Amino acid sequence: MDTNKQIQPIKTSCEFSGPAQLWIGTTQKLIDHAHSFMQQRWCVHGGCTRCTPCKLIEQHQFHGALWVQPDGNYSRDDLDIIFRTLQFALDENREMIIVIQRADYLTASCYNSLLKSIEEPPRGYHFLLLAERLDAVAPTIRSRCTITHFTPQYTDITQHPLAKFFINCHYENPSSFLQALDSVDPDEHMTAELIDSLLRYWLGEYKKSAVERNASKLTTIESIVNTIQQALEEPPMAGSSKLFWKNLFIQIKA
Ligand SMILES: [Zn+2]
């Protein structure tokens, strides 16, 4: 996992940078961004959120947007509406955004059937794919999309409000840790990413101390690395991330 990813600013532009966009982030956040993207693009007041088009956009009733969402995994039937829609040529000044929600749940036969349309949609059509996890989206889809992350990605793990407790070994104030935990409110994906970054950080520190031949530091770091690795044997499931972090805090403190 790359810990040096750039923080990408939230796009305020309502322009498309290619025929297909892939947005990564939490489901609700992505839907909110899609609404405001369309409102800015189509509302004559620049996205007032109050006029009829703005309201229709939020209700997924606006004629310029087709929202597709599966129950569970996608089946080919869920995509039929896309292919039927694409058969209609749009008038010169009209456009339509096809929103594929939960693109990380497209099965292989589904994304294969979509590739050509995504790569070269008929005039006026745009694809917007939403997914929580980039690594769960098929590489063939990813390579055809402009990717934007709407999840905060930290270029520096030592500055992360939650991770910094485990970097600075600040265990004397559990209440401030719990506050940070509440405000970050990590899910299992963010937790996996943070734990991975923490482990890399401490393995790096271990190497440095080994070069310095600092025996006491090495022992301390070894114990931290062991605790993190033990915690990783039981990674959090959906809904249990906070408990995971609390347990890690208690174990590492001991
Ligand atoms: Zn409006």
Residues whose N, C-alpha, C, O or C-beta is under 5 A from the ligand:
A	BS01	ZN	C43 H45 G47 C48 T49 R50 C51 C54
